[in-house]
């Protein structure tokens, strides 16, 4: 029996935990950890409820008190295969015509934005004596969703004060790049860039830097509490620019002032065993995001200076609250069979996309409840686990202007490890495999009513990019009547896919 | 079996809360805006688009007839006249999907280009 702490004294530490949660501003992200679950150990998708070695540092640091002191290394491979299919455009009357650069509303006011002629997007535009050729960017020609990622897992657990305090570190770092962040618009504005749709909650979110550290405190033999942080980077970039000639932008002069800040986002966990075989857990993970703030100043040769700024929000994760329970069905000297379940509430209604824009209210995102169930079997030195989770998509059907691509996801995660001794040291070697299915989904855009006055009276629906009341050279603009759009998701799109991953890990314990 | 699937579907749909507020077909009026209205509907010369290319089917050559039919059938509601628009700030069109109904398409095209 280890010495007991005074529970009253231990609880005095909780206000410090609460203060830490309130003080640290959200700035980091860990969508990768949420998607793949624990790498190494027995946590799997149930890492918030079942002790998972070093991985408990992120999922539930209170469980670190039950983990063995260890140093673990692992390699994990994840294949992302998400297919996005676009419905064919039904006719030429919906195309943005050529020669609209000087078109205006009926009263002569220029449009607020000028789309690119549809035929130029699809086929490009040949060079002219005054301008170079414009490369084609056909719909979904530059899509994403097919990638293979490799990660290095590093974990550490150490104990202090007669095992009352456990400290942990856990990192899953992509081999390809330390972190990645690709921004894209989820409506017709993407025509100016890739002219394609992209999975909203995967892709670059799977190469987010994922480093967590924390500690767990065994308040009593039945109760443990934990506090952890995820570590990430915040980037601020300021680029003053001198434009000597607006007709020769290749000759601009640019300075840069870039700051990379380390920031933290907290999470807390509790583990309570009211019965020897029963464990109850609860966790709270604060919102996380990778913020990139960019500011520009443009100084022209005539002395005019203007400033602009663009903020990006990557890897956004909302508040996540979880409750779970595990129960030992069988406990003998050599065998243990445990079942576990976790329910994770995600406040996705607060989602902010990569351009720091919230989804429009008519297509506001859902909050979700993710159920996870699983079982663990231990026989001697061998342990096996299998988990299943259903992650409902927070994204409503995209029948309007926006094209957030996402699917409900059903996943299975299993693994096994075996302990052995070699050269006087204790080791544990394990393997893991997971398959996640993004359930097929299809959506058709709602029709956009015509607008005689050229105003966008239905901002939630696909925008008519050529106002019906447009004129050109004093005459009505040809091809302006009805809907003309380059929204890559119009008139509909579907998506489905797979995430398949696996890895090996090795831990030395003492 | 069907009842089991329905029950499972209902159970899984209970995993979502909140979501969209308002209707995507809500009409937003701009009482102070005046960009002008063309007389006679703005019929001009033929559009300067390339028929061979602007009817892009996209990288997936699986046009959905239903989609095309629905889209070319035109809107299922009418824009409120300018006078009415100035008098009220928002109204909602009748009919059509509300954006919350699952529109699964078993024959939806698959895969990227």
Interface residues (C-beta under 8 A of the other chain):
Chain A: X83 X84 X85 X86 X87 X88 X89 X90 X91 X92 X93 X94 X95 X96 X97 X98 X99 X105 X106 X107 X109 X117 X118 X119 X121 X122 X123 X138 X139 X140 X141 X143 X145 X146 X349 X361 X362 X363 X364 X365 X366 X367 X368 X369 X370 X371 X390 X392 X394 X396 X397 X399 X400 X408 X440 X441 X442 X443 X444 X445 X446 X447 X448 X449 X450 X451 X452 X453 X454 X455 X456 X457 X458 X459 X460 X461 X467 X468 X469 X470 X471 X475 X476 X477 X478 X479 X480 X481 X482 X483 X491 X492 X494 X496
Chain B: X12 X13 X14 X15 X16 X17 X18 X19 X20 X21 X22 X23 X24 X25 X26 X27 X28 X29 X30 X33 X34 X35 X36 X37 X38 X41 X42 X43 X44 X45 X46 X47 X48 X49 X50 X51 X53 X54 X55 X56 X57 X58 X59 X60 X61 X62 X63 X64 X66 X67 X68 X70 X71 X72 X73 X74 X75 X76 X77 X78 X79 X80 X82 X85 X93 X96 X97 X99 X100 X101 X102 X103 X104 X105 X108 X109 X110 X111 X112 X113
